[in-house]
């Protein structure tokens, strides 16, 4: 059903192969667009991202001090990752 495609990276202009397996994976995930960057450019782009700003909070369930990637507003409880997972289950 799927066949390998040769695409051109929009950053470096190099050709790269969008394999049949990758196309199937994209379809399973519901992705509509083909990749626009080669693997090396994708990795370089990820490496250059700014680190997330973390905020220290106290878990509303267990009282443990933890860090979250958002600034709590104060009107809702904030949980550590273990208590958050337990709340979802």
C-alpha positions, 0 to 999 in steps of 0.5 A: 500500500505504501511505497518509499518516497524521496523528500527534500529537507526544507532546512538543509536541502538534502534528500531523505527517504520517507519510508513505507513504515514511517508512512504507515506510522503517520497514518496510524497516528492521524498525521496529515502532513509528511515530514519536512526535515531530514532526521539530522535537522529534526535532531538539531532542532530538538537539541536547540530548544529552550529548556522548559521553565519549571515551578516548584510546588507542594503536591495537594495529595501527598505534600511532597515538593515537586516541580511542574512545567506550568505556573500554578494559578492557585485556584486548582490543586496541583499534584506530583506525577504519582498522585496525578497518575492515581487521580486519572486512574 
